[in-house]
Amino acid sequence: MSEQDERPADGAEPVEERTETAAPGPAAPQAMPAQAEEPPQAIPAADSTGDDRVDQALSRLAELDATPVHEHAAVVEAIHRSLQDTLAEDEG
């Protein structure tokens, strides 16, 4: 092919074909600066509710600090069940 074949009909210089480059991908995640772990905070003591059964059930929340995390659900479920039983007794 000659140079004349590559020129457009109007005699202008041929335009170089551009190839699209892919947009740069997401930046690599930056490491979080090391932070000192805060000690777990104890749940503050609640004021009395006026019902010993409810106060006793809620006092079990303090056990969570000394309980392994994988056992927290069981403790909370037991507290919930106790509170439901107390409500059922009062309604019945």
Contacts in CASP RR format, 6 or more apart in sequence:
PFRMAT RR
TARGET T0000
AUTHOR 0000-0000-0000
METHOD contacts of the structure
MODEL  1
MSEQDERPADGAEPVEERTETAAPGPAAPQAMPAQAEEPPQAIPAADSTG
DDRVDQALSRLAELDATPVHEHAAVVEAIHRSLQDTLAEDEG
6 14 0 8 1.000
7 13 0 8 1.000
7 14 0 8 1.000
8 14 0 8 1.000
40 65 0 8 1.000
42 62 0 8 1.000
42 65 0 8 1.000
43 61 0 8 1.000
43 62 0 8 1.000
43 64 0 8 1.000
43 65 0 8 1.000
45 62 0 8 1.000
46 55 0 8 1.000
46 58 0 8 1.000
48 55 0 8 1.000
49 55 0 8 1.000
49 58 0 8 1.000
51 86 0 8 1.000
53 82 0 8 1.000
53 86 0 8 1.000
54 83 0 8 1.000
54 86 0 8 1.000
56 82 0 8 1.000
57 79 0 8 1.000
57 82 0 8 1.000
57 83 0 8 1.000
57 86 0 8 1.000
58 79 0 8 1.000
60 75 0 8 1.000
60 78 0 8 1.000
60 79 0 8 1.000
60 82 0 8 1.000
61 79 0 8 1.000
63 75 0 8 1.000
64 72 0 8 1.000
64 75 0 8 1.000
64 76 0 8 1.000
67 75 0 8 1.000
END
